[in-house]
Amino acid sequence: MKAAILVEPKRIEIREISAPRVGKGEVLIKPARFGVCGSDVSFYLGHRVAPYPFLLGHETVGHITALGEGVTNFEIGQRVIVEPNYPCGACAFCRAGRGNICPNKQALGVTIPGCFADSFTAPAEFVWRVPDEISDADAIVIEPLAVSLHALWHSRAHIGDTVAVIGCGATGLLLIQAAVAQGVRVLAHDKFADKLAMARKLGARVVESDDIAKLWRDENVTVVFECAGATATVELALSAAPRGSQVVLIGLSSAPASFVPLRLVREGIDVIGSLIYDHPADFARVIALVKEGTLRPSQIVTDTLSFDAMDRALQLATTGQSGKIVVTM
C-alpha cells in the first residue's frame, strides 16, 4: 500500500509498504482525508525524534474495510473517525477517569505508526461512526475540536464572561468558535494578521494593544487560554493574567518559562494544564455538537492538498501562518 513515510527530519517520501493486518478487537480503515497537526510538525522538524522511518498521522476520516475478531458494533463501509489516543484503562489514572494523562497511553502517529497511508488499523473502542449529517470537511476537524472543547469545559469560563486566547492556530481558532457559540466573549491575540482575520470571522475581538495586561484588566478577562505553545506566550499569559483569573495552558511548549510565584499567590491566579480529551465522553459530546450544527469546525481549514503533496503540506504547516491544513487521498 502507499504511505507517506518520515525518513528523516524535513523529508517525507511516498513509499509502498506492507498493508496492516486487522487484529482482534480492531477495524481496518481506508482514509479519505487527513488533518495535519502540530505534533506532526514537531516530528517533521525533528523537535521530537521518531524511530525512522516512521509513519505519522492521527487525524483522519475514512471508511471501514475489515472487521477484526469480536467486533460486532461496526459494519464494513461505515464512515468513521478515530480517537487516536489509547489509554490503558487499568492504571490508577484511568480508573480515576483521567485517561488523558495515562502513563501507558499509546498514541497513533506518535508512539505507534500512524494513519498517513492507504489503510491503517485502530481499536474498535476508539473508533466513532460519523453521522450522515456531518460532512467529511467537518469530520476531519472533530479530533482537534475535542482538544479545544476539553480545555473550555475544564476552565472557569461561563456564559457572559470575557476570555483571552493567545495563539490562533487550529486549537485557538476552534476554541474561539466554541466559546463564542456558548455565549463567551473572546479577545484574540496572535502575531499573524491572517490568523487574526480568521479569529475575527469566528466572532472574536482582535487585540492589538501594546499593553495586554492593562487591556485584559479593563475588559475583566476571567480566563486566559495559552494555545501557542511557546515560551514567550506562556510568559505573557502568566504575567498579564488579571487578578483572580485562571490561566489554562494548552500549547505544548517544552522550553522553560519564567514567572513570579509571588504574584500568582497574592493575586489568586490559578494555573492549570489541559491535555487532549476524556475518553469516551468528550468525543461523544463533540460529535453531537457538530451533528446538530452548533459548531462548524471546517471553517478553520485554509489549505487542502493531495496525498502526494504530503511533504508540501507539512512544510506549509511549519510556517505557522495557515489555519488547518487538510490532505485528501
N, C-alpha and C positions, 0 to 999 in steps of 0.2 A: 504494500500500500504506500501511498505518497504521504510524506510527513515533513514538517518544517523543523529541522534539527539545528540547535545551537551547538556549533562545533568549537567555538571559542568566543571570547568577548567580541561583540560587534560583528559577528558573522553567522548568518543563518543560511543553511543550504536546504534546498528541497531534495529529499532523498527517497529512495524506495527502501522500506524496511518491512519486516515480517508483521503480518496482521496479528493483533492480540486474540487470544482465545478466551471466551467468556467463561468465568468460573462460577462456582456455586454461590448463589445469592447475588449475582451480578447481572447487568444488562450490557449489551453491546450497542453503542450509539454511533450513528453516522452524522457528523456535524453538518449544519447548513451555514452557520455563521459563527464567528469568534469575536470576542472582545479583547482588546489589548489593555492590560492592567499595569499599574505601577510596579508590581512585583516582577512582571515580565521584563520591564525596562531595567530594573535593578540587576537581573541576571544577564540581560543583553549587554549592559555596560561593564559587567564584571565586578560590580559592587558586592554582589553575592556570588559566591563560587559554586558552580554546578559540576556534577560528575560528567564532564564532556565525553562523548557527545550526549546532549540532553534534550528531551522533548518538553518544551514549555507549553503553557496554556492551561487556563482553568475556567474561562468564561465561554460558554457555548450554548447554542440551541440546535437541536437536531432531532433525528427520528430513531427509534429503537429498531434494530435489525435482528437481534437474537436475545433469547432469554436463558439465563443460567438455571441450573437445577434449583428448585424450590421457589422460584419467582412466579407468583401467581397473580400479583396485583397490577401487572402491566401486560400490554399486548404489542405484538410486532406492528410497526408502523406508527405507533403513537409519537406525538411531538412532545419533547421533554427538554427541561433544563436540569442542570446538576448543581447541587450544593457541594462545592468542591473541597470542603474541609471535613475530615472524618475523625471526630473524637473517638477514643477507645470505648467509652461507655462504662468502664469498670473502675477507673481511678477515683480518688476522693473528690476531685473537682467535677468530674462527670456526674457522680452520684449526688453532688450538691447543686446540679443544674448549671454548672459553669464549664460546659464542654468547650467553649471558645478558648479557654486557656489550658486545655488538657495537654500535659507534657508529652503524651504519647500520640498526639494528633498527627494524622497523615494529611498532606495537602497536595491535591492534584497540580502537577506542574511546578511544584516547589520541593517536596520531599520524595515524590514519586513521579514517574513520567506523566506528562500532561496530555492535552487534547488537540494540539495543533496537528491534526492528521486526518486521514480518510475515515478512521474509526478509532474508538477507544472504549474501555470498559469502566464501569462505575458501580459501586454497591447500590443495589436497588433501594436501600433505606434512604439514600441521599439523592435520589432521582425524583423529579417532580413533573407531573403531567402539565402541559401548558393548555389552559382553556382556549376554546376556539375564539373567544372574544379578544384575546391578546395576540397582536401581530408578532412576527419574528423580530421586527425592528424594536419593539418594546421588550420582548422576552430576553434578548441578548443583554439587556442592561439591568435585569432584575437582580442578579447577584451583587453588583456594586451598589445598587439601590438598597439592598438589605443591610449593607455595611453602614450606609448613611443613616438609615432609619433606626438601626440599633443604637447608634450614638444619640440621635434625637430622643428616642424613647427612654434612654437611661440618663438623660440630662434633667435639669430642673426647669426647662422651658415650658411655659404654659400659654394658652390662648391669650393674646393681648400683650405678651412680653416682647421685648426687643432683644435680639441676639446678634452677635457678630460672627462672621465666618471669614477666617483667614485662609486663603488658598482656594481658588475657583477652578480646580481641576475637576475630574469626574466626581470625586467624593464630595467636594464642596458644592458643586452645582446641583447634585442630586439632593443634598441636604437642604439647600436653599429651596428647591422646588417643594420638597416635603414639608418644610417648616411653614412656608407661605400657605400651602394647602391646609395646614392645621391652624391657621389664624395667628401665626407668629410673624412679627416684623423683623426683617433681616437687613443688616448692614454688611456689605461685602467688601473685601479688601484683597487685591492681587496686584502684581507688578505688570501683568499683561493686559493691554487695553481690550483685546479681542475677548478675553475671558470675562472681563468686567462687563462688556457689552452683553454677553450671554447671561450673566448673573442678573443684569437689569431686565432682560426679557423675561426671566423667570420670576420677577417680582421683587428683587432685592433693591435696596438703595445703595448705590456705589459710593464708597468712601474715598475721598481724595484729600482729606485733611492731613497736614503735616504733623498735627498733634493728635494722634489717635487716642491717647489716654483721656484727654480733655473731651473729645467728641463722644467717646463711649460713656464718660461720666454724665455729660449733658443729656445724652439720649437714654440714660437709665438702662444700659445693657445689663442683662441678668446672667447671660451665659456667653462665653467665648468658645467657639469651636475652632481648633487648630487643625487644618486639613492639609497643609502643605508638606509637613514632614521635614522641615529644615531647621537648623539650629537658630537662625535669625528669627523665624516666625514663632518658634516656641518661646524664645526670649521675649518677643513682642507681646505675645499672649499673656505671659506671666507678669510682665512689668506694667502693662497697660490695663489689665483687668480691673474694673471698678470695685470699690469696697463692697463686700458682701456677695460678690458674683461667684460664678463657677467657671472653671476652665476645663474643657473636655479635649484631651489630646487624642486625635485620630490618626494623624500622619505618623509615619514610621521612621523618624529620624534616629540614626544610630550614633550620631556625634554628641559629645557632652554639651549641655546648655547651662548657662549661669542664671541664677535667680537669687533673690534676697528672702530667705526664710522668714525673717522678722516681719516683713511686710505682709506676707501671706497669713501669718498667725494673727497679727494685730488687726488686720482689715477683714478677717474672716473669709478669705478666698479659698474655696475648695478646688482641688485639682484631682481629676480622675482620668483614667485611660479608657478607651473604648476599642475593643478588638473584634473584628468581624461581626458575628451574629450568634444568637442562641439557636440551637437545634432542638426540635424542629419548628418551634413556634414562629420565629421571625420570618422564615420563607413563606409559611402559610399566610401570614398577615400581609406580607408584601404582594404576593400573587393576588390576593383578594383586592387590594387597593388598586392594582393595575387593571385587573379584570373589570372593576366597576367604573373605571375611567377617572378616578380621583387623581392618579398620577400618570404621567406620560413620560417615562424616562428616556425614550428615544429622542426627545427634544435636545439632549446634550450631545448627540452624535454629530460630529463635524466632518469626518472623513471616512469613506468606505473604499477599501482596496480589495484586489483579488488575492487569492491564496498564494499565487506565485510571486506576489509582491510583499510577502510577509516581512522580509528584511527591510524593505522600504517603510512598511508600517511601523516597525519598531524604531527605525531611525527617526521617523516623524514624531513618534511619541517622546523621544529623548529631548526634543526641543522645548517641551513643556508649554507650547503655545496653542495646542489643539484641545478640543474638548474630548469626547470619547471617540476612539478610533475603532472601526469595525472592519473585519476581514470576511469576505464571502468565499465559500467553497466553489 
